[in-house]
Each structure stands twice: as C-alpha cells, then as structure tokens.
Amino acid sequence: EGQFVYALSVATLHRADTRGVRLPPAYETYPHLFVTSQVIHEAYAAKMRQEPAVIHMNFTGTCRNPEQRVAYFGEDIGMNNHHAVFHMDWPFWWNEEKYGLHKDRKGELFWYMHHQLITRFDAERLSNDLNEVEPLKWDKPIVDGFYPQTTYRKGGEFPARPDNFKFQDLKDHRVADLEAYEERILEAIAADYVIAADDHHTVTSLNNTEGIDKLGAIIEASSCSVNPHYYGSLHNLGHIMLGRVVDPLGKFGMPPGVMEHFETATRDPAFFRLHKHIDEILFKKHKDSLTPYTHEELDVEGVDIKDVEVDDLETYFEEYDIDMLNALDDAEGLPDVEIKARVQRLNHKPF
C-alpha cells in the first residue's frame, strides 16, 4: 500500500499530463506515520464506539529531555510533509536517461534544502536556550536517543534508540564503508575535481558554478553521480545505519527505524546531527575552497540600498486538525465517523 502511494505520488509530480494536480498532504494520506500510536489507539476506540472525536496529540519525550524544547520543529507535520515531498520531487533513484527527464541542479538543491533546515533548526535551538546542534561522528556514540511513539500501519512500532548508542556494522554495510566514502569525497574536494567511472577516468572540476551540484550528486548518490561505486552513497547509507542501529544484523526482526522513511526522519534529533556533519565536513569545506565573489559579480549598477526596516516577528502556537480517516481500517457494517488528531503548530503574525 505504501509503495503504491509513493509510486503514484512520484508519477503525479513528474508526468506532463498530471501537471497542476495537487496531491493531498502525506499526513492525511497515511496519518500513522505522523501521529503517535496512542492517537491511533484512541481513534480506533472512537470508531468502534461510532463517536466523532478530536484527539489531542503531544510531542514525544518529556521535560527531562532537553531536545523536547524543539520537538515542535522536528515533529511538525508540515515540515515532515515538506521533507517527504522534496524527496518525491527529487528521488535519489531517479535515472534521467531511463525516464527522459533532466532534474536540473538536483545535487545543488539537495545541499540547499538540507542546509536551510539545519540553519532554521539551529535558530530554534538558540531561541530555546540550547546550543547549536553538534555534528555526529561515525566513531563516536550517538548522544541523543529517540523514542518515536509511532507505529506502522502493519508491522509493529518504530524501534526506539537509547542514548549513547554507537554505529554498528550491518549485514551488507560496514561503518568503515562510511568512513571510506567520506575520505574519498574529501580527497575530491581538496583536489577540486571528481573522477568519473568511465574507462578514461574522466576528471570533472568542482571549482565552478556546477561544482556544488556535482558534489551533492555524489554525496546523496543517484544516477547523477559521476562514480557511485567509488564515492558511494554517504547520505543514504548514513540514514540506513541510523535506522537499523538497534538491530543491525536483523536478529530480532525489527522494522526499519524512522531515519529510513522521509516522512518520519526529521522527527529524530539524529537527522539534524547527520546533516550537520555532511554540511560542515563536506559542503562547507567545498564552499570555503572556492574563489570569493568579486565586487563586479555582486554589484547592481545604479541601485543603492538607503534603508531597511523590518517589523517585529511575533510567533505563536495554533491548533491544527488532521483527518484520521485513512489511518483506520474499514469494517463491514461500520460506517466512518469524523475523527481528527489535533496538534500544536508554530505560526507567526503577518510582518
């Protein structure tokens, strides 16, 4: 079911004859990935009683967990939906030759979108008396654990990760693979070029306006990568490693963790630590190596900025309802009733 919804969504976003079709938000297509299991249980109980209901949902964690102060951002259903739709619009598996559609600046936009998320997350942390998020390291413990309190529609609950868990080798991937891929990418950044997989080992420069796009393509890895076998898939493998860290060899048959789904990944604080690592260790190093812009490149002749005024930005939390219809199974002779989950979302007054 989930695979069908994903395939239909990607096709709708890319086909010429469905251009302009608006997809429903993912949190109403499969709400169980966006609400806690307690909400699901209460929704089923309300349906069995045939009573309309509005179920209030809290964020995960407790006040004893400092990360709870910014849960409103990582667990925001709109932000979760944005992350999911971005990766539907720019799928990592997209093959331009096979599907006949060029995804312009795919690698660059991969960097830009995640860079914006990290920057905003850091701003939210500072406003809640927390330090900026620390980048994770492959050989160090993952400091912050996470208990998703979220369930699959079929297949059990998402696994929880205790504090200070370490990366583990999987059956088909090793931590050493991550370290090797990262070292090769760092060598490419230092040399200002990447090496293609063709017989001639063609060299492509990174020191130009297309460099950030080439770099993003090898870090996420897709058919756009010039050499996926050599540079690997650091981003995707990092997500998989984090998602399976509590059952790396499949000994207990646990389902994939939240980091293995685009709809749920941003709920985990480790998501921002992973992308802070990729952003600072790789992308920033590349950006710092580029030649600075000249005055002529930035100057707009005849335009002078005399003054800038900005009103006060006033934020507040508002209640938002999610339709739970698609989270509940149908039963013969049991009609649907209106059941909604109510969540708190950050908003701001016009400014």
C-alpha positions as YAML, in Angstrom:
chain: A
units: angstrom
residues:
- id: 1
  name: GLU
  ca: [0.00, 0.00, 0.00]
- id: 2
  name: GLY
  ca: [2.73, 2.46, 0.99]
- id: 3
  name: GLN
  ca: [4.78, 1.58, -2.08]
- id: 4
  name: PHE
  ca: [1.76, 2.20, -4.32]
- id: 5
  name: VAL
  ca: [1.09, 5.61, -2.74]
- id: 6
  name: TYR
  ca: [4.75, 6.56, -3.15]
- id: 7
  name: ALA
  ca: [4.85, 5.45, -6.81]
- id: 8
  name: LEU
  ca: [1.60, 7.27, -7.58]
- id: 9
  name: SER
  ca: [2.85, 10.45, -5.88]
- id: 10
  name: VAL
  ca: [6.17, 10.46, -7.76]
- id: 11
  name: ALA
  ca: [4.41, 9.78, -11.07]
- id: 12
  name: THR
  ca: [1.90, 12.59, -10.45]
- id: 13
  name: LEU
  ca: [4.70, 15.05, -9.70]
- id: 14
  name: HIS
  ca: [6.62, 14.19, -12.88]
- id: 15
  name: ARG
  ca: [4.12, 13.35, -15.63]
- id: 16
  name: ALA
  ca: [3.21, 16.11, -18.07]
- id: 17
  name: ASP
  ca: [-0.46, 15.07, -18.12]
- id: 18
  name: THR
  ca: [-0.78, 15.43, -14.32]
- id: 19
  name: ARG
  ca: [0.88, 18.83, -14.11]
- id: 20
  name: GLY
  ca: [-1.15, 21.05, -11.81]
- id: 21
  name: VAL
  ca: [-2.71, 18.13, -9.91]
- id: 22
  name: ARG
  ca: [-2.44, 18.86, -6.19]
- id: 23
  name: LEU
  ca: [-1.60, 15.88, -4.04]
- id: 24
  name: PRO
  ca: [-3.18, 15.64, -0.59]
- id: 25
  name: PRO
  ca: [-0.68, 16.15, 2.24]
- id: 26
  name: ALA
  ca: [1.10, 12.96, 3.25]
- id: 27
  name: TYR
  ca: [-0.14, 13.30, 6.83]
- id: 28
  name: GLU
  ca: [-3.70, 12.72, 5.60]
- id: 29
  name: THR
  ca: [-2.77, 10.01, 3.08]
- id: 30
  name: TYR
  ca: [-1.10, 7.84, 5.74]
- id: 31
  name: PRO
  ca: [-1.55, 9.58, 9.11]
- id: 32
  name: HIS
  ca: [0.01, 6.73, 11.11]
- id: 33
  name: LEU
  ca: [3.48, 7.99, 10.10]
- id: 34
  name: PHE
  ca: [2.77, 11.44, 11.54]
- id: 35
  name: VAL
  ca: [0.86, 10.80, 14.78]
- id: 36
  name: THR
  ca: [1.69, 8.77, 17.87]
- id: 37
  name: SER
  ca: [0.46, 5.23, 18.42]
- id: 38
  name: GLN
  ca: [-1.67, 6.49, 21.31]
- id: 39
  name: VAL
  ca: [-3.63, 8.67, 18.87]
- id: 40
  name: ILE
  ca: [-4.14, 5.65, 16.59]
- id: 41
  name: HIS
  ca: [-5.45, 3.55, 19.51]
- id: 42
  name: GLU
  ca: [-7.85, 6.30, 20.61]
- id: 43
  name: ALA
  ca: [-9.03, 6.80, 17.03]
- id: 44
  name: TYR
  ca: [-9.88, 3.10, 16.69]
- id: 45
  name: ALA
  ca: [-11.72, 3.20, 20.02]
- id: 46
  name: ALA
  ca: [-13.78, 6.20, 18.86]
- id: 47
  name: LYS
  ca: [-14.66, 4.46, 15.60]
- id: 48
  name: MET
  ca: [-15.74, 1.32, 17.43]
- id: 49
  name: ARG
  ca: [-17.99, 3.47, 19.63]
- id: 50
  name: GLN
  ca: [-19.20, 5.29, 16.49]
- id: 51
  name: GLU
  ca: [-18.46, 8.61, 18.16]
- id: 52
  name: PRO
  ca: [-16.88, 11.62, 16.40]
- id: 53
  name: ALA
  ca: [-13.72, 12.63, 18.22]
- id: 54
  name: VAL
  ca: [-10.91, 15.17, 18.34]
- id: 55
  name: ILE
  ca: [-7.81, 13.56, 19.84]
- id: 56
  name: HIS
  ca: [-5.10, 15.83, 21.23]
- id: 57
  name: MET
  ca: [-1.55, 14.74, 20.44]
- id: 58
  name: ASN
  ca: [1.54, 15.68, 22.44]
- id: 59
  name: PHE
  ca: [5.09, 15.72, 21.16]
- id: 60
  name: THR
  ca: [7.32, 12.79, 22.04]
- id: 61
  name: GLY
  ca: [9.66, 12.90, 25.01]
- id: 62
  name: THR
  ca: [9.35, 14.56, 28.41]
- id: 63
  name: CYS
  ca: [10.52, 17.76, 30.06]
- id: 64
  name: ARG
  ca: [13.54, 15.79, 31.35]
- id: 65
  name: ASN
  ca: [14.81, 15.63, 27.77]
- id: 66
  name: PRO
  ca: [16.29, 18.99, 26.65]
- id: 67
  name: GLU
  ca: [15.60, 18.08, 23.00]
- id: 68
  name: GLN
  ca: [11.90, 18.25, 23.84]
- id: 69
  name: ARG
  ca: [12.18, 22.04, 23.73]
- id: 70
  name: VAL
  ca: [12.50, 21.92, 19.93]
- id: 71
  name: ALA
  ca: [10.29, 18.89, 19.25]
- id: 72
  name: TYR
  ca: [7.69, 21.30, 17.84]
- id: 73
  name: PHE
  ca: [10.05, 21.85, 14.90]
- id: 74
  name: GLY
  ca: [11.36, 18.35, 14.15]
- id: 75
  name: GLU
  ca: [7.94, 16.76, 14.69]
- id: 76
  name: ASP
  ca: [5.93, 19.41, 12.86]
- id: 77
  name: ILE
  ca: [3.65, 17.61, 10.40]
- id: 78
  name: GLY
  ca: [4.14, 20.31, 7.76]
- id: 79
  name: MET
  ca: [7.90, 20.05, 7.96]
- id: 80
  name: ASN
  ca: [7.73, 16.24, 7.87]
- id: 81
  name: ASN
  ca: [5.49, 16.51, 4.80]
- id: 82
  name: HIS
  ca: [7.86, 19.01, 3.15]
- id: 83
  name: HIS
  ca: [10.81, 16.65, 3.59]
- id: 84
  name: ALA
  ca: [8.83, 13.73, 2.16]
- id: 85
  name: VAL
  ca: [7.59, 15.69, -0.87]
- id: 86
  name: PHE
  ca: [11.07, 17.09, -1.59]
- id: 87
  name: HIS
  ca: [12.43, 13.56, -1.91]
- id: 88
  name: MET
  ca: [9.46, 12.60, -4.09]
- id: 89
  name: ASP
  ca: [10.19, 15.55, -6.34]
- id: 90
  name: TRP
  ca: [13.94, 14.77, -6.37]
- id: 91
  name: PRO
  ca: [14.15, 10.96, -5.91]
- id: 92
  name: PHE
  ca: [17.63, 9.63, -5.17]
- id: 93
  name: TRP
  ca: [16.97, 6.69, -7.53]
- id: 94
  name: TRP
  ca: [15.96, 8.88, -10.48]
- id: 95
  name: ASN
  ca: [17.53, 7.79, -13.78]
- id: 96
  name: GLU
  ca: [17.42, 10.66, -16.26]
- id: 97
  name: GLU
  ca: [18.17, 8.50, -19.29]
- id: 98
  name: LYS
  ca: [15.53, 5.92, -18.41]
- id: 99
  name: TYR
  ca: [12.75, 8.38, -17.58]
- id: 100
  name: GLY
  ca: [13.67, 11.06, -20.11]
- id: 101
  name: LEU
  ca: [13.53, 13.96, -17.67]
- id: 102
  name: HIS
  ca: [16.52, 16.01, -16.54]
- id: 103
  name: LYS
  ca: [16.36, 17.07, -12.89]
- id: 104
  name: ASP
  ca: [18.08, 20.44, -13.07]
- id: 105
  name: ARG
  ca: [20.53, 21.17, -10.21]
- id: 106
  name: LYS
  ca: [19.40, 18.09, -8.27]
- id: 107
  name: GLY
  ca: [22.62, 17.85, -6.26]
- id: 108
  name: GLU
  ca: [22.74, 21.57, -5.51]
- id: 109
  name: LEU
  ca: [19.14, 21.61, -4.28]
- id: 110
  name: PHE
  ca: [19.84, 18.57, -2.09]
- id: 111
  name: TRP
  ca: [22.51, 20.67, -0.34]
- id: 112
  name: TYR
  ca: [20.45, 23.87, -0.26]
- id: 113
  name: MET
  ca: [17.27, 22.38, 1.21]
- id: 114
  name: HIS
  ca: [19.04, 20.50, 3.99]
- id: 115
  name: HIS
  ca: [21.31, 23.46, 4.71]
- id: 116
  name: GLN
  ca: [18.22, 25.63, 5.23]
- id: 117
  name: LEU
  ca: [16.67, 23.04, 7.57]
- id: 118
  name: ILE
  ca: [19.82, 22.88, 9.71]
- id: 119
  name: THR
  ca: [20.12, 26.67, 9.87]
- id: 120
  name: ARG
  ca: [16.50, 27.06, 10.93]
- id: 121
  name: PHE
  ca: [16.84, 24.24, 13.47]
- id: 122
  name: ASP
  ca: [19.89, 25.95, 14.99]
- id: 123
  name: ALA
  ca: [17.92, 29.21, 15.23]
- id: 124
  name: GLU
  ca: [15.10, 27.42, 17.04]
- id: 125
  name: ARG
  ca: [17.60, 25.80, 19.42]
- id: 126
  name: LEU
  ca: [19.24, 29.12, 20.28]
- id: 127
  name: SER
  ca: [15.84, 30.68, 20.99]
- id: 128
  name: ASN
  ca: [15.14, 27.80, 23.41]
- id: 129
  name: ASP
  ca: [18.43, 28.12, 25.33]
- id: 130
  name: LEU
  ca: [20.08, 25.18, 23.57]
- id: 131
  name: ASN
  ca: [23.43, 25.10, 21.80]
- id: 132
  name: GLU
  ca: [23.62, 24.68, 18.05]
- id: 133
  name: VAL
  ca: [23.27, 21.05, 17.01]
- id: 134
  name: GLU
  ca: [26.53, 19.10, 17.11]
- id: 135
  name: PRO
  ca: [27.54, 17.07, 14.03]
- id: 136
  name: LEU
  ca: [27.68, 13.33, 14.65]
- id: 137
  name: LYS
  ca: [30.80, 11.27, 14.07]
- id: 138
  name: TRP
  ca: [30.94, 7.72, 12.74]
- id: 139
  name: ASP
  ca: [33.28, 6.54, 15.52]
- id: 140
  name: LYS
  ca: [31.51, 8.28, 18.42]
- id: 141
  name: PRO
  ca: [28.28, 7.48, 20.31]
- id: 142
  name: ILE
  ca: [25.01, 8.96, 19.03]
- id: 143
  name: VAL
  ca: [24.42, 11.12, 22.09]
- id: 144
  name: ASP
  ca: [20.67, 11.68, 21.86]
- id: 145
  name: GLY
  ca: [18.35, 8.70, 21.81]
- id: 146
  name: PHE
  ca: [14.83, 8.81, 20.41]
- id: 147
  name: TYR
  ca: [11.56, 7.05, 21.18]
- id: 148
  name: PRO
  ca: [9.28, 7.72, 18.16]
- id: 149
  name: GLN
  ca: [6.00, 6.51, 19.72]
- id: 150
  name: THR
  ca: [4.89, 5.94, 16.12]
- id: 151
  name: THR
  ca: [3.56, 2.78, 14.55]
- id: 152
  name: TYR
  ca: [3.46, 1.23, 11.10]
- id: 153
  name: ARG
  ca: [0.01, 0.55, 9.73]
- id: 154
  name: LYS
  ca: [1.07, -3.10, 9.63]
- id: 155
  name: GLY
  ca: [4.32, -4.37, 11.11]
- id: 156
  name: GLY
  ca: [4.64, -3.03, 14.64]
- id: 157
  name: GLU
  ca: [6.08, 0.12, 16.16]
- id: 158
  name: PHE
  ca: [9.13, 2.03, 15.01]
- id: 159
  name: PRO
  ca: [12.20, 0.98, 17.02]
- id: 160
  name: ALA
  ca: [13.46, 3.23, 19.82]
- id: 161
  name: ARG
  ca: [17.14, 4.15, 20.21]
- id: 162
  name: PRO
  ca: [18.63, 4.69, 23.70]
- id: 163
  name: ASP
  ca: [21.13, 7.47, 24.42]
- id: 164
  name: ASN
  ca: [24.79, 7.00, 23.51]
- id: 165
  name: PHE
  ca: [24.30, 4.14, 21.07]
- id: 166
  name: LYS
  ca: [27.22, 3.53, 18.69]
- id: 167
  name: PHE
  ca: [27.10, 2.87, 14.97]
- id: 168
  name: GLN
  ca: [27.12, -0.85, 14.17]
- id: 169
  name: ASP
  ca: [28.12, -2.82, 11.08]
- id: 170
  name: LEU
  ca: [25.11, -4.15, 9.17]
- id: 171
  name: LYS
  ca: [24.91, -7.43, 7.29]
- id: 172
  name: ASP
  ca: [25.72, -5.76, 3.98]
- id: 173
  name: HIS
  ca: [27.29, -2.43, 5.04]
- id: 174
  name: ARG
  ca: [30.09, -1.50, 7.42]
- id: 175
  name: VAL
  ca: [30.89, 1.65, 9.36]
- id: 176
  name: ALA
  ca: [34.26, 1.52, 7.59]
- id: 177
  name: ASP
  ca: [32.38, 1.97, 4.29]
- id: 178
  name: LEU
  ca: [31.02, 5.31, 5.52]
- id: 179
  name: GLU
  ca: [34.49, 6.42, 6.57]
- id: 180
  name: ALA
  ca: [35.99, 5.34, 3.23]
- id: 181
  name: TYR
  ca: [33.35, 7.13, 1.16]
- id: 182
  name: GLU
  ca: [33.79, 10.29, 3.20]
- id: 183
  name: GLU
  ca: [37.58, 10.16, 2.81]
- id: 184
  name: ARG
  ca: [37.26, 9.83, -0.97]
- id: 185
  name: ILE
  ca: [34.85, 12.78, -1.13]
- id: 186
  name: LEU
  ca: [37.22, 14.87, 1.00]
- id: 187
  name: GLU
  ca: [40.05, 14.00, -1.39]
- id: 188
  name: ALA
  ca: [37.89, 15.15, -4.31]
- id: 189
  name: ILE
  ca: [37.15, 18.45, -2.55]
- id: 190
  name: ALA
  ca: [40.84, 19.00, -1.79]
- id: 191
  name: ALA
  ca: [41.80, 18.23, -5.40]
- id: 192
  name: ASP
  ca: [38.90, 20.31, -6.81]
- id: 193
  name: TYR
  ca: [37.74, 17.51, -9.10]
- id: 194
  name: VAL
  ca: [35.86, 14.20, -9.17]
- id: 195
  name: ILE
  ca: [36.80, 11.13, -11.18]
- id: 196
  name: ALA
  ca: [34.19, 9.53, -13.43]
- id: 197
  name: ALA
  ca: [33.59, 5.79, -13.69]
- id: 198
  name: ASP
  ca: [34.29, 5.60, -17.44]
- id: 199
  name: ASP
  ca: [37.27, 3.78, -18.97]
- id: 200
  name: HIS
  ca: [39.23, 7.03, -19.30]
- id: 201
  name: HIS
  ca: [38.59, 8.11, -15.66]
- id: 202
  name: THR
  ca: [37.39, 11.49, -16.90]
- id: 203
  name: VAL
  ca: [38.05, 14.34, -14.49]
- id: 204
  name: THR
  ca: [35.26, 16.86, -13.75]
- id: 205
  name: SER
  ca: [36.13, 20.11, -11.99]
- id: 206
  name: LEU
  ca: [34.36, 21.16, -8.80]
- id: 207
  name: ASN
  ca: [35.78, 24.68, -8.87]
- id: 208
  name: ASN
  ca: [32.99, 26.28, -10.89]
- id: 209
  name: THR
  ca: [29.29, 27.11, -10.65]
- id: 210
  name: GLU
  ca: [28.34, 23.47, -11.31]
- id: 211
  name: GLY
  ca: [30.69, 22.10, -8.63]
- id: 212
  name: ILE
  ca: [28.15, 22.16, -5.79]
- id: 213
  name: ASP
  ca: [25.71, 20.24, -7.99]
- id: 214
  name: LYS
  ca: [28.30, 17.55, -8.78]
- id: 215
  name: LEU
  ca: [29.25, 17.30, -5.11]
- id: 216
  name: GLY
  ca: [25.63, 16.97, -3.96]
- id: 217
  name: ALA
  ca: [25.07, 14.25, -6.55]
- id: 218
  name: ILE
  ca: [27.90, 12.08, -5.20]
- id: 219
  name: ILE
  ca: [27.03, 12.66, -1.53]
- id: 220
  name: GLU
  ca: [23.39, 11.66, -1.89]
- id: 221
  name: ALA
  ca: [24.25, 9.36, -4.82]
- id: 222
  name: SER
  ca: [21.96, 8.64, -7.74]
- id: 223
  name: SER
  ca: [22.31, 8.15, -11.47]
- id: 224
  name: CYS
  ca: [23.57, 11.76, -11.48]
- id: 225
  name: SER
  ca: [26.69, 10.70, -9.55]
- id: 226
  name: VAL
  ca: [29.76, 10.54, -11.78]
- id: 227
  name: ASN
  ca: [31.06, 7.47, -9.92]
- id: 228
  name: PRO
  ca: [28.62, 5.89, -7.43]
- id: 229
  name: HIS
  ca: [30.76, 2.78, -6.97]
- id: 230
  name: TYR
  ca: [33.79, 4.79, -5.84]
- id: 231
  name: TYR
  ca: [32.14, 7.67, -3.95]
- id: 232
  name: GLY
  ca: [29.32, 5.54, -2.57]
- id: 233
  name: SER
  ca: [26.12, 6.93, -1.10]
- id: 234
  name: LEU
  ca: [27.17, 8.61, 2.12]
- id: 235
  name: HIS
  ca: [23.84, 10.29, 2.84]
- id: 236
  name: ASN
  ca: [21.58, 7.33, 2.13]
- id: 237
  name: LEU
  ca: [23.84, 4.86, 3.91]
- id: 238
  name: GLY
  ca: [24.02, 7.19, 6.93]
- id: 239
  name: HIS
  ca: [20.22, 7.15, 7.14]
- id: 240
  name: ILE
  ca: [20.14, 3.35, 6.89]
- id: 241
  name: MET
  ca: [22.84, 2.93, 9.54]
- id: 242
  name: LEU
  ca: [20.93, 5.17, 11.96]
- id: 243
  name: GLY
  ca: [17.63, 3.45, 11.20]
- id: 244
  name: ARG
  ca: [19.00, -0.03, 11.95]
- id: 245
  name: VAL
  ca: [21.42, 0.80, 14.75]
- id: 246
  name: VAL
  ca: [19.46, -1.07, 17.45]
- id: 247
  name: ASP
  ca: [19.10, -4.29, 15.41]
- id: 248
  name: PRO
  ca: [21.99, -4.12, 12.92]
- id: 249
  name: LEU
  ca: [22.05, -7.81, 11.99]
- id: 250
  name: GLY
  ca: [18.28, -8.31, 11.99]
- id: 251
  name: LYS
  ca: [18.49, -10.68, 14.94]
- id: 252
  name: PHE
  ca: [15.14, -9.55, 16.34]
- id: 253
  name: GLY
  ca: [13.39, -8.85, 13.04]
- id: 254
  name: MET
  ca: [12.72, -5.23, 13.96]
- id: 255
  name: PRO
  ca: [11.17, -2.99, 11.28]
- id: 256
  name: PRO
  ca: [13.13, -0.07, 9.78]
- id: 257
  name: GLY
  ca: [13.61, 2.96, 12.03]
- id: 258
  name: VAL
  ca: [12.29, 6.46, 11.46]
- id: 259
  name: MET
  ca: [15.51, 7.52, 9.71]
- id: 260
  name: GLU
  ca: [14.69, 5.15, 6.84]
- id: 261
  name: HIS
  ca: [11.49, 6.99, 5.88]
- id: 262
  name: PHE
  ca: [11.40, 10.52, 4.50]
- id: 263
  name: GLU
  ca: [8.07, 11.12, 6.27]
- id: 264
  name: THR
  ca: [9.48, 10.38, 9.73]
- id: 265
  name: ALA
  ca: [13.24, 11.13, 9.54]
- id: 266
  name: THR
  ca: [13.12, 14.74, 10.78]
- id: 267
  name: ARG
  ca: [11.41, 13.63, 14.00]
- id: 268
  name: ASP
  ca: [14.71, 12.10, 15.14]
- id: 269
  name: PRO
  ca: [17.32, 14.56, 16.52]
- id: 270
  name: ALA
  ca: [19.96, 12.39, 14.82]
- id: 271
  name: PHE
  ca: [18.63, 13.60, 11.45]
- id: 272
  name: PHE
  ca: [19.95, 17.09, 12.12]
- id: 273
  name: ARG
  ca: [23.23, 15.77, 13.53]
- id: 274
  name: LEU
  ca: [23.77, 13.67, 10.39]
- id: 275
  name: HIS
  ca: [23.09, 16.58, 8.07]
- id: 276
  name: LYS
  ca: [25.17, 18.97, 10.18]
- id: 277
  name: HIS
  ca: [28.06, 16.54, 9.70]
- id: 278
  name: ILE
  ca: [27.53, 16.36, 5.93]
- id: 279
  name: ASP
  ca: [27.07, 20.13, 5.72]
- id: 280
  name: GLU
  ca: [30.11, 21.15, 7.77]
- id: 281
  name: ILE
  ca: [32.60, 18.40, 6.97]
- id: 282
  name: LEU
  ca: [31.92, 18.24, 3.23]
- id: 283
  name: PHE
  ca: [29.81, 21.03, 1.73]
- id: 284
  name: LYS
  ca: [31.29, 23.87, 3.79]
- id: 285
  name: LYS
  ca: [34.82, 22.67, 3.05]
- id: 286
  name: HIS
  ca: [34.00, 22.83, -0.65]
- id: 287
  name: LYS
  ca: [32.37, 26.27, -0.39]
- id: 288
  name: ASP
  ca: [35.35, 27.63, 1.55]
- id: 289
  name: SER
  ca: [37.72, 26.44, -1.18]
- id: 290
  name: LEU
  ca: [36.00, 28.44, -3.93]
- id: 291
  name: THR
  ca: [37.28, 31.77, -5.21]
- id: 292
  name: PRO
  ca: [35.42, 34.63, -3.46]
- id: 293
  name: TYR
  ca: [32.92, 36.66, -5.48]
- id: 294
  name: THR
  ca: [34.30, 39.87, -6.92]
- id: 295
  name: HIS
  ca: [32.71, 43.27, -6.40]
- id: 296
  name: GLU
  ca: [31.70, 43.32, -10.07]
- id: 297
  name: GLU
  ca: [29.87, 39.98, -9.76]
- id: 298
  name: LEU
  ca: [27.74, 41.21, -6.85]
- id: 299
  name: ASP
  ca: [27.27, 44.86, -7.77]
- id: 300
  name: VAL
  ca: [23.97, 46.02, -9.28]
- id: 301
  name: GLU
  ca: [24.89, 49.25, -11.01]
- id: 302
  name: GLY
  ca: [22.63, 52.18, -10.25]
- id: 303
  name: VAL
  ca: [20.95, 50.53, -7.25]
- id: 304
  name: ASP
  ca: [21.72, 51.77, -3.73]
- id: 305
  name: ILE
  ca: [20.12, 50.48, -0.52]
- id: 306
  name: LYS
  ca: [19.38, 53.52, 1.63]
- id: 307
  name: ASP
  ca: [17.47, 51.94, 4.50]
- id: 308
  name: VAL
  ca: [15.90, 48.66, 5.63]
- id: 309
  name: GLU
  ca: [13.02, 48.34, 8.08]
- id: 310
  name: VAL
  ca: [11.57, 45.11, 9.45]
- id: 311
  name: ASP
  ca: [8.55, 44.82, 11.74]
- id: 312
  name: ASP
  ca: [8.59, 42.70, 14.88]
- id: 313
  name: LEU
  ca: [8.16, 38.99, 14.18]
- id: 314
  name: GLU
  ca: [5.62, 37.60, 16.63]
- id: 315
  name: THR
  ca: [5.21, 33.83, 16.74]
- id: 316
  name: TYR
  ca: [2.56, 31.72, 18.42]
- id: 317
  name: PHE
  ca: [1.28, 28.15, 18.55]
- id: 318
  name: GLU
  ca: [-2.03, 27.27, 16.96]
- id: 319
  name: GLU
  ca: [-4.11, 24.11, 16.90]
- id: 320
  name: TYR
  ca: [-4.30, 22.16, 13.66]
- id: 321
  name: ASP
  ca: [-6.53, 19.17, 12.89]
- id: 322
  name: ILE
  ca: [-5.54, 16.10, 10.86]
- id: 323
  name: ASP
  ca: [-8.19, 13.88, 9.28]
- id: 324
  name: MET
  ca: [-7.63, 10.34, 10.59]
- id: 325
  name: LEU
  ca: [-9.89, 8.54, 8.08]
- id: 326
  name: ASN
  ca: [-7.03, 6.86, 6.19]
- id: 327
  name: ALA
  ca: [-5.39, 5.62, 9.38]
- id: 328
  name: LEU
  ca: [-8.32, 3.36, 10.23]
- id: 329
  name: ASP
  ca: [-9.36, 0.08, 8.63]
- id: 330
  name: ASP
  ca: [-12.87, -0.27, 7.28]
- id: 331
  name: ALA
  ca: [-15.26, -2.85, 8.68]
- id: 332
  name: GLU
  ca: [-18.43, -4.13, 7.06]
- id: 333
  name: GLY
  ca: [-21.47, -2.55, 8.62]
- id: 334
  name: LEU
  ca: [-19.40, 0.05, 10.49]
- id: 335
  name: PRO
  ca: [-19.71, 3.47, 8.83]
- id: 336
  name: ASP
  ca: [-16.99, 6.10, 9.01]
- id: 337
  name: VAL
  ca: [-17.22, 8.82, 11.64]
- id: 338
  name: GLU
  ca: [-15.35, 12.12, 11.79]
- id: 339
  name: ILE
  ca: [-12.17, 11.57, 13.80]
- id: 340
  name: LYS
  ca: [-9.35, 14.10, 13.88]
- id: 341
  name: ALA
  ca: [-6.00, 14.42, 15.60]
- id: 342
  name: ARG
  ca: [-5.26, 17.90, 16.97]
- id: 343
  name: VAL
  ca: [-1.63, 19.06, 17.07]
- id: 344
  name: GLN
  ca: [0.17, 22.26, 18.03]
- id: 345
  name: ARG
  ca: [1.98, 24.07, 15.22]
- id: 346
  name: LEU
  ca: [4.21, 27.13, 15.21]
- id: 347
  name: ASN
  ca: [2.92, 30.09, 13.20]
- id: 348
  name: HIS
  ca: [3.53, 33.83, 13.04]
- id: 349
  name: LYS
  ca: [1.53, 37.00, 12.65]
- id: 350
  name: PRO
  ca: [1.94, 39.00, 9.41]
- id: 351
  name: PHE
  ca: [5.05, 41.17, 9.46]
...
